[in-house]
Amino acid sequence: MDRQNLTLMTDLYELTMMQGYYKNKAQNETVIFDAFYRTNPCGGGYAISAGLEQVIQYIRELHFDQEDIDYLDSLGIFQTDFLEYLQTFRFSGDIFAIPEGTVMFPREPIIKVIAPIMEAQLVETAILNIINHQSLIATKAARVCYAAKGDGIMEFGLRRAQGPDAGTYGARAAMIGGCIGTSNVLCGQLFDVPVKGTHAHSWIMSFPDEYTAFKTYANMYPSACILLADTYDTLKSGVPNAIRVFTEMRDAGIPLSFYGIRLDSGDLAYLSKKARKMLDAAGFPDAVISASNDLDEYLIDSLKAQGAAITSWGVGTNLITSKDNPSFGGVYKLAAIRDKEGEFLPKIKLSENSEKVTNPGNKKIYRIYEKETGKIKADLICLAEEEYREIDDLTLFDPQEPWKKTLLPGGTYTLRPLMEQIFKKGQCCYTSPKVMDIRSYCQKELDTLWDESKRLVNPQAVYVDLSKKLYDMKMKLLEEMSGQAHSM
């Protein structure tokens, strides 16, 4: 994790293609690659963009150390002149991206790379590695937080994450998605986010009895006193001993500013409701009841429906690994090549699967909001040179079924360009916000979604349309490619 130069964090074929371009092309032509995904994770209605700050760090540090050159030379597949070229390699292109914390949808370019082909090819693997992981965890966190309906979600999956990087950057992404804190102290240090935690069953077991363990902990942390109540017997021992400690604290004049119990096993709905009655009867109606134990958005939603008296949730394994959907599925595809006259020639990838047919050309994205509500009406992918005005009528159509059309009268909608420039001629021109600021922005972004698109099961899809000009370009290329195929 300490190594900032991640240049060799790439697939070998990126480097073999680079050498192929170096040896066989008259010029290192400028191209456009789009990074995007095809399906929302977890069967949801949206995704959350995350990981851009780490992409920026990667691009800034992109260079081949001598030890990298020596290693590549040892493989016996790279020629001397190409290795000499790598010694002075630096990224010199432009990058545009959807900012972190933004709600996004399938087929939209998350990141657009405009660079000489060897540079654009090399960065593919790392960009996808970083964006795929953090966007997945941020999206999962947003779903978990939605299920909690305003209750705080603490991320504490570090011990179950797939290694230190996944645990730390996954915690960062979970904070962006809406968590109120993480148990990961390194994440707290690196990204200035709240760290939270209580104690383990081993703390209780290391003392002669449960009461002594609770009392000792309360003496040490009176202003953050959440006691784990299920080590021996939740209702017969844990909750009564916690109440005894809280009573003693109150009688001693110690302010009970943040206190309560945590449940980590058993029937959480039943136990929490019983515990709530016991705490209320003892005069502690503001005591927190926190819960953990293999939680995810579906279980939290079910517990809420059962009237569980839980107001704080600790979510670990199922969040940090996105256990039900462990990969994001982002891809990186060539969209255009600049010709000798400086014009971008659109490129398209065909497939027997229509979902894998790419959108060609140099593109940008407009988000269209309903003016009256501020909710997202649709997203429009168009060519970079296209401009739209909110005063004009706007016709949208389904690119898969183009006869389905919607007319938005001028003045009834607002427009927002989604992508921002991140690098210009190899230099970063964008300042990443702090993680907690990204989190606040993400909450506002989620508020622009209709409730129907946020539900956990069978959400309403948000429309992602193509402009008429982009759609016509795509259809023309498809016809040309089809004609070539038939003539072979």
C-alpha positions in Angstrom: 0.0 0.0 0.0 3.0 2.3 0.5 4.1 2.1 -3.1 2.7 5.1 -5.0 4.1 4.0 -8.4 1.6 1.4 -9.5 2.7 1.4 -13.2 3.2 -2.3 -13.3 -0.3 -2.9 -11.8 -1.5 -3.8 -15.3 -2.3 -6.8 -17.4 0.6 -8.0 -19.5 -1.3 -7.6 -22.7 -1.5 -3.8 -22.1 2.3 -3.8 -22.4 2.5 -6.2 -25.3 0.0 -4.0 -27.2 2.0 -1.0 -26.4 5.1 -2.5 -27.9 3.0 -3.5 -30.9 1.8 0.0 -31.4 5.4 1.3 -30.9 6.7 -1.1 -33.6 4.0 -1.0 -36.1 2.3 2.4 -36.2 3.7 5.4 -38.0 2.4 7.6 -35.3 1.3 7.3 -31.7 -2.2 8.5 -32.7 -4.5 10.1 -30.2 -7.6 8.0 -29.3 -10.6 8.1 -26.9 -11.4 5.3 -24.5 -14.5 5.2 -22.3 -14.7 3.4 -19.0 -18.4 2.4 -18.3 -20.5 -0.4 -16.9 -23.5 -2.2 -18.3 -25.6 -3.3 -15.4 -26.4 -1.7 -12.0 -24.9 -3.8 -9.2 -27.1 -5.7 -6.7 -30.1 -5.5 -9.0 -30.4 -1.8 -8.1 -31.6 1.2 -10.0 -28.3 3.2 -9.9 -24.6 3.2 -8.9 -22.4 5.6 -7.1 -19.1 6.8 -8.7 -16.1 6.4 -6.4 -12.3 6.0 -6.7 -11.4 9.1 -8.8 -9.0 10.4 -6.2 -7.0 7.2 -6.4 -7.1 7.3 -10.2 -5.6 10.8 -10.1 -2.8 9.6 -7.8 -2.1 6.7 -10.1 -1.9 8.9 -13.2 0.3 11.4 -11.4 2.8 8.7 -10.4 2.7 6.9 -13.7 6.4 6.1 -14.7 8.7 3.2 -15.1 11.4 2.9 -12.5 14.7 1.2 -13.5 13.6 -1.9 -11.5 10.4 -2.0 -13.6 12.5 -1.8 -16.8 14.8 -4.5 -15.6 11.9 -6.8 -14.7 10.3 -6.3 -18.1 13.6 -7.0 -19.8 13.9 -10.2 -17.8 10.7 -11.5 -19.4 12.4 -11.8 -22.7 9.5 -10.4 -24.8 10.3 -6.7 -24.9 12.8 -5.2 -27.3 15.5 -2.8 -26.3 14.2 0.3 -28.1 10.8 -0.1 -26.6 12.2 -0.5 -23.1 14.3 2.7 -23.7 11.0 4.5 -24.7 9.4 3.4 -21.4 12.3 5.0 -19.4 10.9 8.5 -20.2 7.2 7.5 -20.3 4.7 9.9 -18.8 1.0 10.4 -19.3 0.4 13.5 -21.5 -3.3 13.2 -22.3 -6.7 14.6 -21.1 -9.1 12.8 -18.8 -12.7 13.7 -18.1 -14.7 12.0 -15.4 -18.0 11.8 -13.4 -17.1 13.2 -10.0 -17.0 10.9 -7.0 -20.3 10.6 -5.1 -22.4 11.2 -8.3 -25.3 8.9 -9.0 -24.7 7.2 -12.4 -26.3 4.7 -14.7 -25.3 2.0 -17.1 -23.5 2.8 -20.4 -22.5 6.3 -19.3 -18.8 7.1 -19.5 -17.5 7.2 -15.9 -14.1 8.2 -17.2 -13.1 9.3 -20.7 -9.4 9.1 -21.6 -8.1 11.2 -24.6 -4.4 10.4 -25.1 -1.8 8.8 -27.4 -2.8 5.2 -27.9 0.1 3.7 -26.0 -0.7 5.9 -23.0 -4.5 5.3 -23.2 -3.9 1.5 -23.5 -1.6 1.3 -20.5 -3.9 2.9 -18.0 -6.9 0.6 -18.7 -6.3 -2.0 -16.0 -5.6 0.3 -13.1 -8.5 2.6 -13.9 -10.9 -0.3 -14.0 -9.4 -1.9 -10.9 -9.8 1.3 -8.8 -13.2 2.5 -10.2 -14.8 -0.9 -10.2 -14.0 -1.7 -6.6 -14.8 1.6 -5.0 -17.9 2.3 -7.1 -19.2 -1.2 -6.1 -18.7 -0.6 -2.4 -20.1 2.9 -2.4 -23.2 1.6 -4.2 -23.6 -1.2 -1.7 -23.2 1.2 1.2 -25.9 3.5 -0.3 -28.3 0.6 -0.5 -27.6 -0.4 3.1 -28.1 3.2 4.3 -31.3 3.5 2.4 -32.6 0.3 4.1 -31.8 1.8 7.5 -34.1 4.8 6.9 -32.0 7.4 8.6 -30.3 5.2 11.2 -26.5 5.4 11.4 -24.6 2.7 9.5 -21.0 1.9 10.7 -18.7 0.1 8.4 -16.6 -2.5 10.2 -15.6 -5.2 7.6 -11.9 -4.8 7.6 -11.1 -8.3 9.0 -13.3 -9.8 6.3 -12.1 -7.7 3.3 -10.0 -9.1 0.5 -6.7 -7.7 1.8 -5.5 -4.4 3.3 -6.2 -2.3 0.1 -9.7 -3.6 -0.3 -10.4 -3.0 3.4 -9.1 0.5 3.5 -10.3 1.9 0.2 -13.5 -0.1 0.6 -14.1 1.7 3.9 -13.4 5.0 2.1 -16.0 4.1 -0.5 -18.5 3.1 2.1 -18.2 6.5 3.8 -18.9 8.1 0.4 -22.0 5.9 0.1 -23.4 7.2 3.4 -21.8 5.4 6.4 -21.3 7.5 9.5 -18.1 5.9 10.5 -15.7 3.0 10.0 -13.8 0.8 12.4 -10.7 1.0 10.1 -8.3 3.3 11.9 -6.0 3.5 8.9 -8.8 4.7 6.7 -9.6 7.3 9.4 -6.0 8.5 9.3 -5.6 8.6 5.5 -9.0 10.2 4.7 -10.0 12.1 7.8 -13.2 10.2 8.4 -14.8 9.3 11.7 -13.6 6.0 13.3 -16.0 4.2 15.7 -16.1 1.0 17.7 -17.0 -0.6 21.0 -15.4 -3.8 22.4 -15.4 -7.5 21.6 -16.8 -10.5 23.5 -13.2 -11.2 24.6 -13.3 -8.1 26.7 -16.2 -9.4 28.7 -14.7 -12.9 28.9 -11.4 -11.6 30.2 -13.0 -10.3 33.4 -14.3 -12.3 36.4 -17.9 -11.4 35.5 -19.9 -9.4 33.0 -20.7 -6.5 35.4 -17.1 -5.9 36.1 -16.2 -5.8 32.4 -19.0 -3.3 31.7 -18.1 -1.2 34.7 -14.4 -1.0 33.7 -15.3 -0.1 30.2 -17.7 2.6 31.3 -15.1 4.1 33.6 -12.7 4.4 30.7 -15.1 5.6 28.0 -18.0 7.3 29.8 -18.9 9.5 26.7 -18.9 6.6 24.3 -20.3 3.7 26.3 -21.8 1.1 24.1 -21.8 -2.3 25.9 -21.9 -5.6 24.1 -24.8 -7.4 25.8 -24.9 -10.9 24.3 -21.8 -12.6 25.6 -23.7 -14.9 28.1 -27.5 -14.2 28.1 -28.8 -11.0 26.5 -32.0 -10.5 28.5 -31.1 -12.2 31.8 -27.6 -10.9 32.1 -26.4 -8.5 29.5 -29.1 -5.9 29.5 -29.6 -6.0 33.3 -25.9 -5.5 33.9 -25.8 -2.7 31.4 -28.7 -1.0 33.1 -26.9 -1.4 36.5 -23.8 0.4 35.1 -25.9 3.2 33.5 -27.7 3.7 36.8 -24.5 4.0 38.7 -23.1 6.5 36.1 -26.2 8.6 36.4 -26.2 8.5 40.2 -22.5 9.6 40.2 -23.4 12.6 38.0 -21.6 11.3 34.9 -23.3 12.6 31.8 -24.8 9.9 29.6 -24.0 11.6 26.3 -23.7 8.6 24.1 -24.4 5.2 25.6 -26.4 2.0 25.1 -26.0 -1.7 24.1 -24.9 -3.7 21.1 -26.5 -7.0 20.0 -24.5 -9.4 17.9 -26.4 -12.6 17.9 -29.9 -14.1 18.3 -33.2 -12.8 17.1 -32.4 -9.2 16.7 -36.0 -8.0 16.3 -37.2 -9.8 19.4 -34.2 -9.1 21.6 -34.1 -5.4 20.6 -37.8 -4.9 21.4 -37.4 -6.6 24.8 -34.2 -4.7 25.6 -36.0 -1.4 24.6 -38.7 -2.0 27.1 -36.2 -2.8 29.8 -34.1 0.3 29.2 -37.2 2.5 29.0 -38.5 1.1 32.3 -35.2 1.8 34.0 -35.3 5.4 32.8 -33.0 5.2 29.8 -35.2 6.0 26.8 -32.3 7.6 24.9 -30.0 4.6 25.3 -28.8 3.4 21.8 -29.5 -0.1 20.7 -27.0 -1.1 18.1 -26.9 -4.3 16.2 -24.5 -6.3 14.1 -24.3 -10.0 12.9 -24.1 -10.5 9.1 -26.3 -7.7 8.2 -27.1 -6.4 4.7 -29.8 -4.2 3.2 -32.3 -6.9 2.9 -32.0 -8.1 6.6 -32.0 -4.5 7.8 -35.2 -3.8 5.8 -36.8 -6.9 7.2 -35.9 -6.1 10.8 -37.3 -2.6 10.3 -40.5 -4.1 9.0 -40.7 -6.2 12.1 -40.5 -3.2 14.4 -37.0 -3.9 15.6 -36.0 -1.2 18.2 -32.5 -0.7 16.6 -31.3 2.7 15.7 -27.6 2.0 14.9 -26.3 -0.7 12.7 -22.8 -2.2 12.2 -22.4 -3.8 8.8 -19.2 -5.8 8.0 -18.7 -8.7 5.6 -21.7 -8.2 3.4 -20.8 -4.5 2.8 -17.1 -4.5 2.5 -17.2 -7.5 0.0 -20.6 -6.7 -1.6 -21.2 -10.3 -0.9 -24.2 -10.8 -3.1 -22.6 -8.9 -6.1 -18.9 -9.0 -5.7 -17.9 -7.4 -8.9 -18.9 -4.2 -10.7 -18.3 -5.2 -14.3 -16.9 -1.9 -15.6 -15.2 -2.1 -19.0 -12.9 0.1 -21.1 -13.6 0.5 -24.8 -12.1 2.4 -27.7 -14.6 5.0 -28.9 -12.6 7.1 -31.5 -9.3 7.7 -33.2 -8.0 11.1 -34.3 -7.1 11.3 -38.0 -4.4 13.3 -39.7 -6.7 16.3 -40.0 -7.4 16.3 -36.3 -10.9 14.9 -36.5 -12.0 12.1 -34.3 -13.2 9.1 -36.3 -15.8 7.1 -34.3 -15.2 3.5 -33.6 -17.7 0.9 -32.5 -17.5 -2.6 -31.1 -20.1 -5.1 -32.4 -21.4 -8.1 -30.5 -24.2 -10.7 -30.9 -25.3 -9.4 -27.5 -26.8 -6.0 -28.2 -25.9 -4.8 -24.7 -22.3 -5.1 -25.6 -22.5 -2.9 -28.7 -20.6 0.3 -27.7 -21.5 3.9 -28.2 -19.0 5.5 -30.6 -17.4 8.9 -30.7 -16.3 11.7 -28.4 -19.2 12.0 -25.9 -20.4 13.9 -22.9 -23.4 13.5 -20.6 -26.3 15.8 -19.7 -28.4 15.1 -16.7 -32.0 16.2 -17.1 -34.0 17.2 -14.0 -37.7 17.8 -13.7 -37.7 21.5 -12.8 -40.7 21.3 -10.5 -39.3 18.5 -8.3 -35.6 18.5 -8.9 -35.7 14.8 -9.5 -33.8 13.1 -12.4 -35.9 12.8 -15.5 -33.3 11.1 -17.7 -29.7 11.2 -18.7 -28.7 12.1 -22.3 -25.4 10.9 -23.8 -24.5 13.1 -26.8 -21.5 14.1 -28.8 -19.0 16.5 -27.3 -19.8 19.3 -29.6 -23.6 19.2 -29.0 -25.2 22.0 -26.9 -28.7 22.1 -25.5 -30.7 25.0 -24.0 -33.3 24.7 -21.2 -35.6 27.1 -23.0 -36.0 24.7 -26.0 -38.3 21.8 -26.3 -36.4 18.5 -25.9 -37.4 15.2 -27.5 -36.0 12.1 -25.8 -36.3 8.6 -27.2 -35.4 5.1 -26.2 -32.3 4.1 -28.1 -33.3 0.4 -28.0 -36.9 1.1 -29.1 -36.7 4.5 -30.8 -40.4 4.8 -31.5 -40.9 5.4 -27.8 -40.6 9.2 -27.4 -41.0 11.8 -24.7 -41.3 15.6 -25.3 -40.0 17.9 -22.6 -41.4 21.4 -23.2 -38.8 24.2 -22.8 -38.8 25.7 -19.3 -40.0 22.5 -17.6 -36.5 20.9 -17.1 -33.0 21.8 -16.1 -29.7 20.5 -17.5 -26.4 19.7 -15.9 -23.2 18.4 -17.6 -22.0 15.5 -15.6 -18.4 15.1 -16.6 -15.6 17.4 -15.4 -12.0 17.7 -16.8 -9.5 16.0 -14.5 -6.3 16.1 -16.5 -5.3 18.5 -19.3 -2.2 17.7 -21.4 -0.9 15.4 -18.6 -1.4 17.9 -15.8 -4.1 17.5 -13.1 -6.5 20.4 -13.2 -9.0 19.1 -10.6 -8.9 19.1 -6.8 -10.5 16.1 -5.1 -12.9 17.1 -2.3 -12.5 15.6 1.2 -14.2 12.3 1.7 -16.8 13.7 4.1 -17.6 16.5 1.6 -18.0 13.8 -1.1 -20.4 12.0 1.3 -22.5 15.1 1.7 -22.6 15.6 -2.0 -23.6 12.0 -2.5 -26.6 12.4 -0.1 -27.8 15.3 -2.2 -27.3 13.2 -5.3 -29.4 10.4 -3.9 -32.2 12.8 -3.1 -32.5 13.5 -6.8 -33.6 9.9 -7.4 -37.3 9.1 -7.4 -38.2 6.6 -4.6 -39.2 4.1 -7.2 -35.6 4.0 -8.4 -34.2 3.6 -4.9 -36.2 0.6 -3.8 -34.2 -2.5 -3.1 -36.1 -4.9 -5.3 -37.3 -4.4 -8.9 -36.5 -0.6 -9.0 -37.7 1.6 -11.8 -34.8 2.1 -14.3 -33.7 5.7 -15.0 -33.7 6.4 -18.7 -30.3 6.8 -20.4 -30.9 8.2 -23.9 -28.8 9.0 -26.9 -29.0 12.2 -28.8 -30.3 12.0 -32.3 -26.9 12.9 -33.7 -25.1 10.2 -31.7 -27.8 7.6 -32.4 -27.6 8.3 -36.2 -23.8 7.9 -36.0 -24.2 4.6 -34.2 -26.7 3.3 -36.7 -24.5 4.4 -39.7 -21.5 2.5 -38.3 -23.6 -0.5 -37.6 -24.8 -0.6 -41.2 -21.3 -0.1 -42.5 -19.9 -2.9 -40.3 -22.8 -5.2 -41.2 -22.1 -4.5 -44.9 -18.4 -5.4 -44.4 -19.3 -8.6 -42.7 -21.6 -9.7 -45.5 -19.0 -8.9 -48.1 -16.4 -11.1 -46.5 
